Structure formats: structure tokens, C-alpha cells
Amino acid sequence: MNKNMKKGSILVTVMVVVTACTSLALFINEKTLAAYGTVISLQNDYQGAIYAMTAIEALEMAFQYDEASYDAADDIWTQIPTIPLDNGFMTITMKPLNAKVPMATLNSKDEDVKERATNALNELMRQLEITEPDIYELLTWVGASDPTGERFDENGAPYSMKSAQLQTLAELALLPSFQTDYKKLIPYISIAGDGNKINVNLASKEVIDAYVPELAPYTDQIISTRETEPFKDVSAVYNIMGAAMQDEYSKILPYIDVKSSLFYIKIELNIGDDNIYYHLLVQRNGSSVSPLKYIEGNNIDYF
């Protein structure tokens, strides 16, 4: 069986599991709604948990067949299509967090790592022509700078700096200077990542250029190469850079990877006139998947 046929068979199997779990969820939801009557919030919470478990089971099954030592844009977990429901549809999107700039490194104890993340954020804002956000304000919010008693008191009651890592990207809306433009940054940043690294098989040109500027002269070649044959090892990046760039390659090794362990699952339920969004942060360990966070929220990327 060739590679494409095998992938097709695996995808069909995953779809069967997802559809079966969805049907079971709908049946249980109907019983739950009938039993609890007007307690809609409880029913919605239960429904969200069922669909979240369904998504995790689908992802876990996809990973069981993923024996590669690298992650790429055509992997099974990237190809789960829209699932039809009795009165709507469900979509499941899965994204590795190390395809984006990791915001958790903003308050790293390693000054080089912290500086790299700060410079990356500044570069992203330059690329996106965003001028309003105040980087110092963000660094203070996440605890990377001493707040020195500062409080946010613009246009409302004063409240203190959080001085801790972001729990969701939606939290950026709490920073006065980020409120207008934070959604423009969300496609390129994550609350966490796999250590300090980004996945060169999956990160966008904007992310690579911002977080690993040493690769900027080679980013177009990296992207065109991975579209034909994904990088199986980071040493393939060295082959593109060339032996003359040995020192630069050694410098960026702590910041690049081809495998991912933290994933963001976003579930959209369209039921009648309602759109409901569930957000999960999960960790992969081999073929197993462990949920770390679960949120019912809005239609933005939370992690």
C-alpha cells in the first residue's frame, strides 16, 4: 500500500471514530436536555466535554498511526474535515504551538531567550504594521519586568498588573495598548511552546523571520523545500545554510525543531443559529494525548 493510500485509510478510520463518538454525544445530549429541562448551561457544559473527548480521541488515533520522527503540514491530524450533525456541523482544527512565537519565553530566566522573544514580538509588529501596543506593558503584565507599583487605570477602575504568564491569548485584551490590535498578532504567537523552539516544518515565514532572524536569508528556500519534502531532522536546515554558516547554525540549534508535543485543538459547533467554540490545550507523549486546559470561549485562538 503506497503512502497516500495508507493515509487515506487511516483518515477514514479516524472519521468513523469521530462520527460514532459524535452520534453518541448527540444521543446523550438529547437525554441530558430532556432530563434537566431548563438547565441549559449544565447541558452545554456536558455537551462541550463530550465533544472535547471526541476530538482528543480522534487526535490520539491519528497519532497512533504517526510513526514519523517529524511533523509536517500533510500529517493525518491536519486533515480532519467538517463533521455533519443533525442540525449543523462540527469542525476540529489542530495546531502545534511551536509553529508560533512562544510568549512564555518573555519571562525566561535566560536573558538571551527573553531577548529573542521580545525582539520577535517587535519584528512581528513591524511586519504587520502595528504601532500601538506597548511591549514594556506586556513584559510587565507577564512578570518579565518589575511593575514598580504600576496599575492599569485607563478608561475605568484601576487594576494591578498580573505579573504572571499568559493563560490565554484573549488576556491581551486586558492591556490598554493591545486592545485594538491584539487579534492581528494572535495568528503568529502562542502562550507556550515546546521549550524555546519553533517547528521549521510548520512555522510561517513571518514567524521564522521574527523568531530566528538568522534564517531570514533562507526562509523562502526552507518553505519551498518543506513543501516538496518535509525536514526529517534539523540538520536539513544546515544543508540549506551551507558549511560556511556553521557558527550561525550552532547558534540557532536551541530554537528550531521538526517535532511538536503541545497542541491546540479548536472545536466549532454550528447548531441551528448558534455557534459554540471549545478550546483545548493538549500534550502528546508518544501516541497518547493528555488534556491540559479546556475553555468554552469565542472565535479567536486562545492558546
Secondary structure, DSSP 8 states (H G I E B T S, - for coil): --HHHHHHHHHHHHHHHHHHHHHHHHHHHHHHHHHHTT-HHHHHHHHHHHHHHHHHHHHHHHHHT---SS--TTSGGG----EEETTEEEEEEEEEGGGSEEGGGGG-SSHHHHHHHHHHHHHHHHHTT-----HHHHHHHTTSS--TT-EE-TTSS-EE---S--S-GGGGGGSGGGTTTHHHHGGGEES--BTTBEETTT--HHHHHHH-GGGGGGHHHHHHHHHHS--SSTHHHHHHH-GGGHHHHHHHGGGEES---EEEEEEEEEETTEEEEEEEEEEEETTEEEEEEEEEE-SS---
